């Protein structure tokens, strides 16, 4: 599994329009081969800053499959004009044995 991370700086005043466009765009990405999940989170200190976390089966599912697809052209049309500056996208992989869950979360999900 590969985690794609993008910090999205949305032009101030365009946040609501961006969220509306992202709502549409997420249906494009969720249908792509190798797509596993995504989360869009808003920064609590800066309401025009977001982080997009996407999980892919393999790096090439994003870099070749999605980026070379017709769907990517629509994604760009919907979203790219909201960013200033344009985001850097990076990919991360798990490190075996160095991921975890809080005990509270574990207990809540396993005892009931």
N, C-alpha and C positions, 0 to 999 in steps of 0.2 A: 504494500500500500504506500502511496505517495501523497503527501499533504502539500497542496498549493497554498501559498500565503501571499495575499496582496493587500497592501495598505492603500486605501482609496481616499484621497483628499478631494472632496466634492466642493465645487465652487460655492462659497457661502450664499445662502438664499435659494439654492437649487436643491436642497436636501429632500423636500417632499416630492418634487418631480423625479428626482433620482430614485427614491424608494418606489414610486409608482412604476417607473420603467424597469427597475430590478424585479419587481413582482412579475412582470411579463417575461423578462429575460430568463428567469429561473426555469421556466418550462422548456426553454431551448436546451439549456445545459443538462437538465435532468434526464433527457432522452439520449444523451451521447453514449457511445460504446465506452466502457471502462469507468463511467461515472459511478461513484459510490454515495457521496453526500456533499452537502454544502451548508455553511452557516455564514450569515452576514451579521456582524455585530457593530454597534455604534459606540464610539468613544464617549465615556462619561465626562471627560474634561473638555472635549471639543466636538460639538454636535455636527460638524461638517466632515468629520473624519470617521471612516469605517474600516473594518478589517473583514476581508473575505477569506474564508477557510474552505477549501474544496478537497475532497478525497477522491483519488483516482486509483484504479487497480495498478496501472503502470505509468511512468513518466510520459511515454509516447502516446498514451491515450489523450493527454492534454496537449503536448507540444506538436504532435503530428495529426492525431485524429480530430480533435476539436479545432485546433488552430487552422487546419486546412479545409474545414467543412463549410458548407453553405450556411449552417447555423451560426458559425462564428461571425459571418458578415452581418447577420441580423443582430447578434449580440453587440457588435461594435456600433452599429447604427443606433441602437437603443441606449447604450451606456457611455461610450467613450467621450462624448462631448461634455460630460459632467465633470471630468477630472482635470485638476490643475494643481500640481504637475501630473503628468501621466504616471501611473503607478509602476513600480518595479514589482515583478512577479518572481517569486522564488519557490523552490520545491524542496521538501524535507522528507526524510525517511526515518522510520522508527529505529531506535537503538535498543536491541534486545535486553530485557531485564531492567530498563530504565523508564518504564511507564507505570502508572498506578492509578488507584482510585482512593479517595479518602475513606477511612473506616466508617464514618457516619453514612456516607453514600452507600457503601457496601452493605452495612447493617440494615439500612432502610429498604434496600432493594431485595434482600434475602431473608429477612425475618418479618413475615406477615402472611 
